[in-house]
Amino acid sequence: MSVIYPDDYPKTDDEALEAAMQVRDEDIDFSDIPEATPEDLARAVPVGDMFKEMGRRNLAFINKLLREYEERHSKSL
């Protein structure tokens, strides 16, 4: 393949997903990740909530752009 990737490196998304599914939890090395403190956990936000808020902000921004576009172009009709 290349210098960066070994020959057995997954070549497709399906191969990568299958390889990831074969990894056992006990084989994952978490030693380089610092342990979460109670303060860290208190500040944590559920990922779903974070994306919902991002979606609301993005939708509001898109609607604002559409209104501005409509205002500018409706005058030229």
Backbone as XML, in Angstrom:
<?xml version="1.0"?>
<chain id="A" units="angstrom">
  <residue number="1" name="MET">
    <atom name="N" x="0.836" y="-1.185" z="0.000"/>
    <atom name="CA" x="0.000" y="0.000" z="0.000"/>
    <atom name="C" x="0.881" y="1.248" z="0.000"/>
  </residue>
  <residue number="2" name="SER">
    <atom name="N" x="1.285" y="1.715" z="1.179"/>
    <atom name="CA" x="2.157" y="2.882" z="1.247"/>
    <atom name="C" x="3.027" y="2.768" z="2.490"/>
  </residue>
  <residue number="3" name="VAL">
    <atom name="N" x="3.901" y="3.727" z="2.653"/>
    <atom name="CA" x="4.771" y="3.738" z="3.821"/>
    <atom name="C" x="3.964" y="3.980" z="5.091"/>
  </residue>
  <residue number="4" name="ILE">
    <atom name="N" x="2.887" y="4.774" z="4.975"/>
    <atom name="CA" x="2.101" y="5.154" z="6.142"/>
    <atom name="C" x="1.190" y="4.024" z="6.608"/>
  </residue>
  <residue number="5" name="TYR">
    <atom name="N" x="0.547" y="3.326" z="5.681"/>
    <atom name="CA" x="-0.438" y="2.310" z="6.038"/>
    <atom name="C" x="0.092" y="0.910" z="5.748"/>
  </residue>
  <residue number="6" name="PRO">
    <atom name="N" x="-0.067" y="-0.017" z="6.701"/>
    <atom name="CA" x="0.353" y="-1.400" z="6.448"/>
    <atom name="C" x="-0.556" y="-2.053" z="5.408"/>
  </residue>
  <residue number="7" name="ASP">
    <atom name="N" x="-0.102" y="-3.170" z="4.850"/>
    <atom name="CA" x="-0.872" y="-3.855" z="3.808"/>
    <atom name="C" x="-2.236" y="-4.329" z="4.286"/>
  </residue>
  <residue number="8" name="ASP">
    <atom name="N" x="-2.364" y="-4.633" z="5.582"/>
    <atom name="CA" x="-3.652" y="-5.127" z="6.081"/>
    <atom name="C" x="-4.566" y="-4.004" z="6.580"/>
  </residue>
  <residue number="9" name="TYR">
    <atom name="N" x="-4.218" y="-2.772" z="6.306"/>
    <atom name="CA" x="-5.054" y="-1.627" z="6.706"/>
    <atom name="C" x="-6.366" y="-1.689" z="5.932"/>
  </residue>
  <residue number="10" name="PRO">
    <atom name="N" x="-7.518" y="-1.457" z="6.600"/>
    <atom name="CA" x="-8.812" y="-1.516" z="5.886"/>
    <atom name="C" x="-8.839" y="-0.551" z="4.704"/>
  </residue>
  <residue number="11" name="LYS">
    <atom name="N" x="-9.320" y="-1.056" z="3.573"/>
    <atom name="CA" x="-9.345" y="-0.257" z="2.347"/>
    <atom name="C" x="-10.706" y="0.376" z="2.087"/>
  </residue>
  <residue number="12" name="THR">
    <atom name="N" x="-11.726" y="-0.100" z="2.759"/>
    <atom name="CA" x="-13.066" y="0.455" z="2.575"/>
    <atom name="C" x="-13.677" y="0.755" z="3.940"/>
  </residue>
  <residue number="13" name="ASP">
    <atom name="N" x="-14.745" y="1.540" z="3.933"/>
    <atom name="CA" x="-15.459" y="1.832" z="5.185"/>
    <atom name="C" x="-15.997" y="0.555" z="5.809"/>
  </residue>
  <residue number="14" name="ASP">
    <atom name="N" x="-16.508" y="-0.356" z="4.961"/>
    <atom name="CA" x="-17.052" y="-1.608" z="5.486"/>
    <atom name="C" x="-15.965" y="-2.440" z="6.166"/>
  </residue>
  <residue number="15" name="GLU">
    <atom name="N" x="-14.772" y="-2.487" z="5.548"/>
    <atom name="CA" x="-13.662" y="-3.218" z="6.159"/>
    <atom name="C" x="-13.249" y="-2.574" z="7.476"/>
  </residue>
  <residue number="16" name="ALA">
    <atom name="N" x="-13.212" y="-1.244" z="7.522"/>
    <atom name="CA" x="-12.832" y="-0.535" z="8.741"/>
    <atom name="C" x="-13.852" y="-0.796" z="9.847"/>
  </residue>
  <residue number="17" name="LEU">
    <atom name="N" x="-15.126" y="-0.761" z="9.502"/>
    <atom name="CA" x="-16.177" y="-1.016" z="10.487"/>
    <atom name="C" x="-16.083" y="-2.443" z="11.014"/>
  </residue>
  <residue number="18" name="GLU">
    <atom name="N" x="-15.860" y="-3.376" z="10.128"/>
    <atom name="CA" x="-15.731" y="-4.772" z="10.543"/>
    <atom name="C" x="-14.528" y="-4.952" z="11.464"/>
  </residue>
  <residue number="19" name="ALA">
    <atom name="N" x="-13.401" y="-4.309" z="11.129"/>
    <atom name="CA" x="-12.205" y="-4.407" z="11.979"/>
    <atom name="C" x="-12.475" y="-3.798" z="13.351"/>
  </residue>
  <residue number="20" name="ALA">
    <atom name="N" x="-13.170" y="-2.670" z="13.397"/>
    <atom name="CA" x="-13.475" y="-2.024" z="14.671"/>
    <atom name="C" x="-14.401" y="-2.893" z="15.515"/>
  </residue>
  <residue number="21" name="MET">
    <atom name="N" x="-15.316" y="-3.581" z="14.866"/>
    <atom name="CA" x="-16.267" y="-4.439" z="15.591"/>
    <atom name="C" x="-15.565" y="-5.646" z="16.226"/>
  </residue>
  <residue number="22" name="GLN">
    <atom name="N" x="-14.393" y="-6.012" z="15.707"/>
    <atom name="CA" x="-13.670" y="-7.170" z="16.229"/>
    <atom name="C" x="-12.830" y="-6.837" z="17.463"/>
  </residue>
  <residue number="23" name="VAL">
    <atom name="N" x="-12.637" y="-5.548" z="17.752"/>
    <atom name="CA" x="-11.823" y="-5.145" z="18.899"/>
    <atom name="C" x="-12.633" y="-5.341" z="20.182"/>
  </residue>
  <residue number="24" name="ARG">
    <atom name="N" x="-12.019" y="-6.041" z="21.138"/>
    <atom name="CA" x="-12.687" y="-6.259" z="22.427"/>
    <atom name="C" x="-12.430" y="-5.063" z="23.332"/>
  </residue>
  <residue number="25" name="ASP">
    <atom name="N" x="-13.372" y="-4.749" z="24.198"/>
    <atom name="CA" x="-13.222" y="-3.620" z="25.121"/>
    <atom name="C" x="-11.937" y="-3.723" z="25.931"/>
  </residue>
  <residue number="26" name="GLU">
    <atom name="N" x="-11.618" y="-4.913" z="26.398"/>
    <atom name="CA" x="-10.433" y="-5.076" z="27.245"/>
    <atom name="C" x="-9.119" y="-4.904" z="26.478"/>
  </residue>
  <residue number="27" name="ASP">
    <atom name="N" x="-9.182" y="-4.853" z="25.145"/>
    <atom name="CA" x="-7.970" y="-4.643" z="24.345"/>
    <atom name="C" x="-7.723" y="-3.164" z="24.017"/>
  </residue>
  <residue number="28" name="ILE">
    <atom name="N" x="-8.624" y="-2.293" z="24.432"/>
    <atom name="CA" x="-8.465" y="-0.863" z="24.160"/>
    <atom name="C" x="-7.609" y="-0.247" z="25.261"/>
  </residue>
  <residue number="29" name="ASP">
    <atom name="N" x="-6.558" y="0.467" z="24.863"/>
    <atom name="CA" x="-5.633" y="1.086" z="25.813"/>
    <atom name="C" x="-6.080" y="2.521" z="26.100"/>
  </residue>
  <residue number="30" name="PHE">
    <atom name="N" x="-6.558" y="2.755" z="27.304"/>
    <atom name="CA" x="-7.008" y="4.088" z="27.722"/>
    <atom name="C" x="-5.968" y="4.796" z="28.591"/>
  </residue>
  <residue number="31" name="SER">
    <atom name="N" x="-4.759" y="4.261" z="28.676"/>
    <atom name="CA" x="-3.771" y="4.763" z="29.625"/>
    <atom name="C" x="-3.332" y="6.201" z="29.353"/>
  </residue>
  <residue number="32" name="ASP">
    <atom name="N" x="-3.491" y="6.678" z="28.132"/>
    <atom name="CA" x="-3.060" y="8.053" z="27.827"/>
    <atom name="C" x="-4.177" y="9.073" z="28.011"/>
  </residue>
  <residue number="33" name="ILE">
    <atom name="N" x="-5.341" y="8.628" z="28.461"/>
    <atom name="CA" x="-6.475" y="9.530" z="28.675"/>
    <atom name="C" x="-6.572" y="9.832" z="30.166"/>
  </residue>
  <residue number="34" name="PRO">
    <atom name="N" x="-6.521" y="11.106" z="30.558"/>
    <atom name="CA" x="-6.607" y="11.414" z="31.994"/>
    <atom name="C" x="-7.968" y="11.015" z="32.562"/>
  </residue>
  <residue number="35" name="GLU">
    <atom name="N" x="-7.951" y="10.628" z="33.818"/>
    <atom name="CA" x="-9.188" y="10.234" z="34.479"/>
    <atom name="C" x="-10.073" y="11.460" z="34.690"/>
  </residue>
  <residue number="36" name="ALA">
    <atom name="N" x="-11.363" y="11.297" z="34.477"/>
    <atom name="CA" x="-12.306" y="12.407" z="34.658"/>
    <atom name="C" x="-12.502" y="12.680" z="36.140"/>
  </residue>
  <residue number="37" name="THR">
    <atom name="N" x="-12.437" y="13.947" z="36.486"/>
    <atom name="CA" x="-12.659" y="14.355" z="37.880"/>
    <atom name="C" x="-14.149" y="14.636" z="38.078"/>
  </residue>
  <residue number="38" name="PRO">
    <atom name="N" x="-14.614" y="14.713" z="39.315"/>
    <atom name="CA" x="-16.019" y="15.084" z="39.551"/>
    <atom name="C" x="-16.365" y="16.442" z="38.921"/>
  </residue>
  <residue number="39" name="GLU">
    <atom name="N" x="-15.405" y="17.363" z="38.917"/>
    <atom name="CA" x="-15.642" y="18.678" z="38.298"/>
    <atom name="C" x="-15.846" y="18.536" z="36.790"/>
  </residue>
  <residue number="40" name="ASP">
    <atom name="N" x="-15.038" y="17.676" z="36.162"/>
    <atom name="CA" x="-15.198" y="17.422" z="34.721"/>
    <atom name="C" x="-16.596" y="16.884" z="34.432"/>
  </residue>
  <residue number="41" name="LEU">
    <atom name="N" x="-17.005" y="15.925" z="35.224"/>
    <atom name="CA" x="-18.311" y="15.302" z="35.011"/>
    <atom name="C" x="-19.447" y="16.286" z="35.250"/>
  </residue>
  <residue number="42" name="ALA">
    <atom name="N" x="-19.283" y="17.216" z="36.188"/>
    <atom name="CA" x="-20.318" y="18.214" z="36.470"/>
    <atom name="C" x="-20.496" y="19.161" z="35.282"/>
  </residue>
  <residue number="43" name="ARG">
    <atom name="N" x="-19.415" y="19.396" z="34.520"/>
    <atom name="CA" x="-19.492" y="20.288" z="33.359"/>
    <atom name="C" x="-19.922" y="19.560" z="32.082"/>
  </residue>
  <residue number="44" name="ALA">
    <atom name="N" x="-20.009" y="18.256" z="32.133"/>
    <atom name="CA" x="-20.310" y="17.463" z="30.943"/>
    <atom name="C" x="-21.709" y="17.763" z="30.405"/>
  </residue>
  <residue number="45" name="VAL">
    <atom name="N" x="-21.817" y="17.770" z="29.104"/>
    <atom name="CA" x="-23.095" y="17.976" z="28.432"/>
    <atom name="C" x="-23.353" y="16.752" z="27.556"/>
  </residue>
  <residue number="46" name="PRO">
    <atom name="N" x="-24.531" y="16.161" z="27.629"/>
    <atom name="CA" x="-24.818" y="15.023" z="26.744"/>
    <atom name="C" x="-24.619" y="15.434" z="25.277"/>
  </residue>
  <residue number="47" name="VAL">
    <atom name="N" x="-23.956" y="14.587" z="24.528"/>
    <atom name="CA" x="-23.634" y="14.917" z="23.138"/>
    <atom name="C" x="-24.893" y="15.232" z="22.343"/>
  </residue>
  <residue number="48" name="GLY">
    <atom name="N" x="-25.952" y="14.481" z="22.552"/>
    <atom name="CA" x="-27.199" y="14.734" z="21.825"/>
    <atom name="C" x="-27.721" y="16.134" z="22.068"/>
  </residue>
  <residue number="49" name="ASP">
    <atom name="N" x="-27.632" y="16.597" z="23.317"/>
    <atom name="CA" x="-28.092" y="17.952" z="23.643"/>
    <atom name="C" x="-27.252" y="18.995" z="22.927"/>
  </residue>
  <residue number="50" name="MET">
    <atom name="N" x="-25.953" y="18.734" z="22.855"/>
    <atom name="CA" x="-25.059" y="19.680" z="22.195"/>
    <atom name="C" x="-25.427" y="19.807" z="20.711"/>
  </residue>
  <residue number="51" name="PHE">
    <atom name="N" x="-25.689" y="18.681" z="20.042"/>
    <atom name="CA" x="-26.035" y="18.737" z="18.633"/>
    <atom name="C" x="-27.418" y="19.350" z="18.404"/>
  </residue>
  <residue number="52" name="LYS">
    <atom name="N" x="-28.339" y="19.127" z="19.327"/>
    <atom name="CA" x="-29.658" y="19.754" z="19.199"/>
    <atom name="C" x="-29.522" y="21.271" z="19.222"/>
  </residue>
  <residue number="53" name="GLU">
    <atom name="N" x="-28.713" y="21.774" z="20.154"/>
    <atom name="CA" x="-28.516" y="23.222" z="20.257"/>
    <atom name="C" x="-27.832" y="23.751" z="18.998"/>
  </residue>
  <residue number="54" name="MET">
    <atom name="N" x="-26.841" y="23.030" z="18.503"/>
    <atom name="CA" x="-26.161" y="23.450" z="17.271"/>
    <atom name="C" x="-27.161" y="23.490" z="16.118"/>
  </residue>
  <residue number="55" name="GLY">
    <atom name="N" x="-28.041" y="22.496" z="16.059"/>
    <atom name="CA" x="-29.041" y="22.449" z="15.000"/>
    <atom name="C" x="-29.996" y="23.630" z="15.074"/>
  </residue>
  <residue number="56" name="ARG">
    <atom name="N" x="-30.415" y="23.983" z="16.287"/>
    <atom name="CA" x="-31.319" y="25.133" z="16.448"/>
    <atom name="C" x="-30.634" y="26.416" z="15.990"/>
  </residue>
  <residue number="57" name="ARG">
    <atom name="N" x="-29.362" y="26.597" z="16.386"/>
    <atom name="CA" x="-28.640" y="27.804" z="15.972"/>
    <atom name="C" x="-28.452" y="27.832" z="14.464"/>
  </residue>
  <residue number="58" name="ASN">
    <atom name="N" x="-28.103" y="26.679" z="13.885"/>
    <atom name="CA" x="-27.905" y="26.630" z="12.437"/>
    <atom name="C" x="-29.204" y="26.895" z="11.692"/>
  </residue>
  <residue number="59" name="LEU">
    <atom name="N" x="-30.298" y="26.343" z="12.170"/>
    <atom name="CA" x="-31.586" y="26.555" z="11.526"/>
    <atom name="C" x="-31.977" y="28.025" z="11.590"/>
  </residue>
  <residue number="60" name="ALA">
    <atom name="N" x="-31.755" y="28.656" z="12.741"/>
    <atom name="CA" x="-32.063" y="30.079" z="12.872"/>
    <atom name="C" x="-31.204" y="30.899" z="11.911"/>
  </residue>
  <residue number="61" name="PHE">
    <atom name="N" x="-29.941" y="30.538" z="11.763"/>
    <atom name="CA" x="-29.034" y="31.253" z="10.868"/>
    <atom name="C" x="-29.455" y="31.066" z="9.413"/>
  </residue>
  <residue number="62" name="ILE">
    <atom name="N" x="-29.796" y="29.850" z="9.039"/>
    <atom name="CA" x="-30.230" y="29.576" z="7.661"/>
    <atom name="C" x="-31.515" y="30.337" z="7.363"/>
  </residue>
  <residue number="63" name="ASN">
    <atom name="N" x="-32.464" y="30.341" z="8.305"/>
    <atom name="CA" x="-33.708" y="31.082" z="8.096"/>
    <atom name="C" x="-33.450" y="32.572" z="7.926"/>
  </residue>
  <residue number="64" name="LYS">
    <atom name="N" x="-32.529" y="33.118" z="8.701"/>
    <atom name="CA" x="-32.174" y="34.535" z="8.588"/>
    <atom name="C" x="-31.611" y="34.821" z="7.194"/>
  </residue>
  <residue number="65" name="LEU">
    <atom name="N" x="-30.707" y="33.957" z="6.726"/>
    <atom name="CA" x="-30.138" y="34.149" z="5.387"/>
    <atom name="C" x="-31.200" y="34.060" z="4.302"/>
  </residue>
  <residue number="66" name="LEU">
    <atom name="N" x="-32.123" y="33.124" z="4.449"/>
    <atom name="CA" x="-33.195" y="32.984" z="3.460"/>
    <atom name="C" x="-34.110" y="34.212" z="3.447"/>
  </residue>
  <residue number="67" name="ARG">
    <atom name="N" x="-34.424" y="34.746" z="4.635"/>
    <atom name="CA" x="-35.253" y="35.952" z="4.689"/>
    <atom name="C" x="-34.554" y="37.125" z="4.012"/>
  </residue>
  <residue number="68" name="GLU">
    <atom name="N" x="-33.258" y="37.297" z="4.304"/>
    <atom name="CA" x="-32.502" y="38.389" z="3.681"/>
    <atom name="C" x="-32.448" y="38.221" z="2.172"/>
  </residue>
  <residue number="69" name="TYR">
    <atom name="N" x="-32.237" y="37.004" z="1.714"/>
    <atom name="CA" x="-32.187" y="36.738" z="0.270"/>
    <atom name="C" x="-33.531" y="37.076" z="-0.375"/>
  </residue>
  <residue number="70" name="GLU">
    <atom name="N" x="-34.612" y="36.620" z="0.269"/>
    <atom name="CA" x="-35.944" y="36.873" z="-0.270"/>
    <atom name="C" x="-36.236" y="38.391" z="-0.321"/>
  </residue>
  <residue number="71" name="GLU">
    <atom name="N" x="-35.866" y="39.106" z="0.731"/>
    <atom name="CA" x="-36.084" y="40.553" z="0.754"/>
    <atom name="C" x="-35.336" y="41.248" z="-0.375"/>
  </residue>
  <residue number="72" name="ARG">
    <atom name="N" x="-34.107" y="40.879" z="-0.588"/>
    <atom name="CA" x="-33.301" y="41.508" z="-1.634"/>
    <atom name="C" x="-33.813" y="41.200" z="-3.029"/>
  </residue>
  <residue number="73" name="HIS">
    <atom name="N" x="-34.242" y="39.948" z="-3.228"/>
    <atom name="CA" x="-34.605" y="39.546" z="-4.577"/>
    <atom name="C" x="-36.085" y="39.777" z="-4.901"/>
  </residue>
  <residue number="74" name="SER">
    <atom name="N" x="-36.920" y="39.927" z="-3.894"/>
    <atom name="CA" x="-38.340" y="40.183" z="-4.175"/>
    <atom name="C" x="-38.522" y="41.619" z="-4.682"/>
  </residue>
  <residue number="75" name="LYS">
    <atom name="N" x="-37.651" y="42.529" z="-4.330"/>
    <atom name="CA" x="-37.742" y="43.915" z="-4.798"/>
    <atom name="C" x="-37.419" y="44.035" z="-6.272"/>
  </residue>
  <residue number="76" name="SER">
    <atom name="N" x="-36.628" y="43.101" z="-6.784"/>
    <atom name="CA" x="-36.234" y="43.178" z="-8.194"/>
    <atom name="C" x="-37.275" y="42.530" z="-9.111"/>
  </residue>
  <residue number="77" name="LEU">
    <atom name="N" x="-38.319" y="41.905" z="-8.575"/>
    <atom name="CA" x="-39.331" y="41.258" z="-9.412"/>
    <atom name="C" x="-40.360" y="42.213" z="-9.913"/>
  </residue>
</chain>
